[in-house]
Amino acid sequence: MQQGSGILTTRQRRLAWLGFLLAAIQAPVSAKLVSDSSWLFSLCVALMVATVIIADDAARRRPADAHSGD
């Protein structure tokens, strides 16, 4: 049984992980340095990128012959 391909290429997946890590690190740093709540934007971006990574992971674990409607 072969595994399915994900929605991201290998390069896009690496860039998504890099973007997630940078946004996740930047959020608490900016929360410490800035008095307003603009750091929440970085947190939202990190969560959205994490959602895409999780969706790609699920697509990769699905068998290649499985249909998206199942």
C-alpha positions, 0 to 999 in steps of 0.5 A, spaced: 500 500 500 503 506 497 502 513 501 498 518 498 502 525 496 500 531 500 498 538 498 505 541 499 511 539 495 517 537 499 520 544 498 513 548 500 513 543 506 520 545 509 518 553 508 511 552 511 515 549 517 520 555 517 515 560 517 511 556 522 517 556 527 519 564 525 512 566 527 511 562 533 518 565 536 516 572 534 510 572 537 512 571 544 518 576 543 514 581 540 509 580 546 514 582 551 517 588 547 511 591 544 505 594 549 499 593 544 496 586 542 499 586 535 503 580 537 496 576 536 497 577 529 503 572 529 500 567 533 494 567 528 499 566 522 503 561 526 496 557 527 494 557 520 501 555 517 500 549 522 493 547 520 496 547 513 502 542 515 497 538 519 492 537 513 498 536 508 500 530 514 493 527 513 494 527 506 500 524 506 498 518 511 492 517 507 493 511 502 494 513 495 488 509 492 483 512 497 478 517 494 477 524 497 470 523 498 471 517 503 
